[in-house]
Amino acid sequence: MFGMGDMSKMLEGMQENVAKLQAELESKTFSVKSGGGLVELTLNGKGEVVDLSIDPSAMEDKATLEILLIGAMNDANKMVQQNQQSSALNLFGGVK
């Protein structure tokens, strides 16, 4: 059986690991290109947009630009979510 001290130490250790994981996630960046590089989007590990680059030639067709932006955002968000999930699984030893 676990004593209260053991449980407290275990919870403190888990909190430290979660804090480290959050800092690690925030420091990562994920970049995607859409439309053969006409749109490039970079998100940090928290899913926040940190950079967006649009080729001037893409500005001529609003509908296409919108599609390219949506595709880039969706792809980047998937990358961030997959990274968060795999990092969380690693943190908890792969226990589901």
N, C-alpha and C positions, 0 to 999 in steps of 0.2 A: 504494500500500500504506500501511497505517497503521503508524506506529511505536508503540513501547510507551508513549511519552508521550502521543501522540494518543489511544490507547485508554484510558489512565488518565483523561485529561480527559473523554472521552466518558462513561465509567462514572460519574465523579463528578457530571457534569451530570445523568445519568439518575437517580442516587440523590437528588439535590436535588429533581428534579421529582417523584419518587415521594413524598418526604417532604412536599412542598407539597400533593400530591394527597391524601395521607392526612389532613393537617391540614384541608384544605378539606372532605373527606368528613365528618370528625368534627364540623365546625361546622354542617353542614346538618341540618335536621329535616324529617321527612315525617309528615304527619298524615292520617289517614283516619277517616271516619265510617261507622258501620254501623247498620242498623236505623233509618234516617231521623234519625240523630244520637243514638240511645239510647246508643251506645258510641262514644267517640272515643279513638283511640290515636295516640301520637306516638313515632316512633323517630328516633334520630340516624343519621347516615350510616354508622355501623358496624353498624347493625341492632339496637342496644340500645334497649329500651323506656325512654323518659324521662318519659312521662306517660300516664295512663290515666284516663278519666272515664266513669263509668257513671251514667246517669239512674236515679234511685231506682225509677221505675216498672218498669225492666227487671229489678229484683231479685226480682220476684214470680214469674217463670217461669224456673227454673234451666236447663231445656233450651234455651229460646230464647236466654237470655243466653250460654250456651256456644257456640251457633251464631254469634251476633253477634260474640263475641270471636274465634273461629276465623277468621271472614271478615275481620275487621279486621286480625288479625295477618298473614294471608296476603296481603292487599292491600298492607299497609305493607311487608312483606318484598319483594314484587315491585317496588315503587317504589324501594326501596333498591338492590336488585340491578341494576335498569335504570340507575340513576344511576351505580353503580360501573362498570358495563360501558361506558357512554358516556363517562365520565370517563377510563377506561383507554384507550379508543380514541383520544380526543383527545390524551392524553399521548403515545401512540406514533404520532401522525399518521395514524390510521385504518388502519394496516397490520394485516392479519389474519394 
